[in-house]
Amino acid sequence: MRNTTMRISVWAVAGLAAVFGSSCKDILKVTDPQTFSTTALDDPAVLQAVTNGVEGQLQQIYDDAVLTTELLSDEIEDTSTWIDFADISTGRIRGDWATGGQFSGVQDELLRARFSAQDAAARLTRVMGDAASKSKLMAQVKTVEAWADLINGMSFCESPLVPGGPRAPDTEMYKQAVTKMTDALAVATTANSPEWVNFARAGRARANLLAGNYDAALSDAQGVPAGFIKQALYGENSSTSLPGNQMHQNRNRSAGLRRLFWSMVDTSQNATAPTPLQYVKDPWTQQADPRMAVLHPRGRLGVNNSTSFFSIDKYSDRSGPITMTSKREMNLIEAEVQWRKGDLPAAIAALNRNRTAAPANLPAFTATGLSAQDVFDRLLSERMAELFTEGHRMTDLDRFNLVTSKLGAGRARKLPLSRNEILNNVNMKQGQAKCPAIS
Amino acid sequence: MTFTLPFKKIGSDLSFGAQALKEVARLNMAVGNTFAGPGVSTVSAASTTTGAEGYSEKTNAGFHLQDRLSFGQALFTTFGVRLDGNSAFGENYGFTTYPKADVSWIVSEHGFLPSVISSLKVRSAFGQAGKSPGAFDKFTTFAARSVFTGTPGVLPDNPGNADLRPERTTEIEGGLEGGLFSDRLGFDLTTYWNFTKDAIVGVPNAPSQGFSASRKVNIGRVDNHGWEASINYLALSMKRFDWTTNLRLDGNHNNVVSVGGVILAGNAVREGYPVQGVWSRTATGFSVVNGKPVTTRSDTAVYFGPPLPTLNAGFGNTVHFGPFQAYALLSVARGASFSNGDRPYRVRQGGADELLQFLNPDGTSTFKADSVSQYWSILDAIETRNSARLREVSLTYTLPEWLSSKYKFGRTLLTFSGQNLMWWDHCHCFDPDMNWAGGDPFGIGSGFLAQPSPRVFRLSLRTRF
């Protein structure tokens, strides 16, 4: 009897195991309804969302790139209690910095945006076949990829040229941006998409300027139509947009106008409540320049409770868009190239196209009697005013070799390579940084 | 099934079974902001509403087989094995097995021990257990996000890993417990080693290679070694008075043995050091530059210590005197460090005594104040969690039986107790046990904006009807 029980038990165990094993294959299948799988995205109905995601990823980090590079420049300074902000604002960061700092996340997302663009381009080709290279969707991701390289080159002294690649200097990024902008322009032209044609052409104008291809920069700048503007868009509500513009007016009172320019702000009304909008003055006329809106109610301090706080009121709230490029920037590129070519009247004429129109509405410069240095001084101040807190200033101080005279010696002239990229990229090692150059 | 095997005094208790467990978690959230005024409280009555939804699904299916053998009344042993499959395992990974075995020997059953040893049991166990990955960690996914202003977008999300396996922990434990002098002195000693292999760690991609989420991988090995000891002693035993004292000690050492050659950012998981070890940069020098105090710091972080105590001790005493019972527990913790985020933050906010004491009477800064401020603007405050704490003191009164029964109550106890009454430490903080406010439970190496543990006084009445 005992043996019979034993035998039945063993068979029961074996049978149960067999049933269990054969049914487990399906039991253990789960799906995640919150996300797309790779194959689910290979669907023509989703491709527009894929390409918008790529562009959104670039725009999402664009405001942080602006904030971080401006913090390094002479336009804004740290008024926070954050060490990472102080590290950048004082220019004490160095290559292979020991912490991720405020800057690493910015480069990380720029690099991820580039990867997303490349991944999306491969998907478009997979799903659409030959039609992909003639589509607006491809124009969108190609242009975004090129812009990601351009912003990376402007902000960081080193980057990987390809995913997982070794360190390369910013000069190589500019060259690569020119090549990619050309590629994007060709696709956008074939797709008959003026929006992406202009954005790619404006990007190539800037990339050519920074790469030293001045004639090509002039040609591209002149090819961008009047009135063109491309902005990064932000929203106040994080459920309907990616997190808002980090350069907005108050920003927890953590970074405000650098003290170099405090005396250039008319604060005579700062005891009035509410304090009316104030502006940094145009240095040539001492008039308030509407392009540089700030706000400093009397006695207002940064969150560190020690530094006077002049908020950047150009962006009134978190939903304020940031101009990525425009015809007005193209006018400045044209002015710079003409100045470099020695055609000073043409340079001044290009500057006056911005200066005499809204929103500046300032008196025109007179070209008569101006030396090359005089024109350069006007070019520099116009670049600051027109592109105020749009992420250009540190690049200008660096390429015109003005960091020491404006900010002092011993300062980083660009942001260093992301620590996250150094640590996780098998083709990079710590201790191999060749930059940033120090003033 | 229980068998009596054809051997004298040998028993066998065989058990087996199968189990399938499906866990589905759904999170539905509705948020309403800006109501017209008091009187309405539903989400739809708000002027702005948002919603969110989360979903997680995991299935575990397993089979187990175990046999417990007894050899007389003194020796017991168990052998078992468990076969598990889990929906979170990578597509390229199948089922896994977890064996276990234990043996216990009641030495005092044999009668050869000296009479002073009233009871003695020796035990040892070996077992393996697993921890499955997160529900969807294995999938390569792309997340839908709203971009620009209300436009749908899709972004790379999780890189996925088709080879993902469960973490496997092997534990070996041995110990003995017993009593001396007719169990008036009791003791319990245990030591254990556990080795976690294939620990699941999130390895970040190089940002240039996309996917913001870390890729979950099985790497390396983490070891834990620890011990526990306790002694109970009935020091005095009289008709209306007795006093019991208890001492409990435990220690643990954690060490990352290998990270499998993977380079991990930060120092949370670093070979040769405990998980979540406390690291920070240190001051390297002081100088005066342009009349301003300048402290410099090291380029790299140095190790300060483990985040959890390596030694805990508890000393408790219970005294009964007639209807009264008094109890007191003192605990000691040593060996843990943490980054006290509050200290530099208070200085940087201009509100710390160590800064304020150096300000001029009119509130303007001084060289010393600048020095303190600059020091705490570049350095973390690494503190020790070493402390002694009066955990509990209580006094209990048992109501006389005649009084309880008069009102038809059972045994009735009136207790007044105080918890967390006092502590002693060397930390520049409110409480060395503080953790990161609102942070995840692994943020044990730091504390910021934390409230001290409250002192609690409680008056309680317990009875039965």
Interface residues (C-beta under 8 A of the other chain):
Chain A: R2 T5 M6 S9 V13 L16 A17 F20 C24 I27 L28 K29 V30 T31 D32 P33 Q34 T35 F36 S37 T38 L41 V46 A49 V50 N52 G53 V54 E55 G56 Q57 Q59 Q60 T81 I83 A86 A98 G100 Q107 D108 E109 L111 R112 R114 F115 S116 D119 S159 P160 V162 P163 G164 G165 L233 Y234 G235 N237 S239 T240 S241 L242 N304 N305 S306 S319 S418 R419 N420 E421 L423 N424 N425 V426
Chain B: M1 F3 L14 F16 A18 A20 T48 T50 A52 E53 G54 Y55 E57 K58 T59 A61 F63 L65 G85 N86 S87 F89 F95 A135 F136 F139 T140 T141 F142 A143 A144 R145 S146 V147 F148 T149 G150 T151 P152 G153 V154 L155 P156 D157 N158 V203 P204 N205 A206 P207 S208 Q209 G210 F211 S212 I263 L264 A265 R281 D299 T300 A301 Y345 R348 Q349 G350 S377 I378
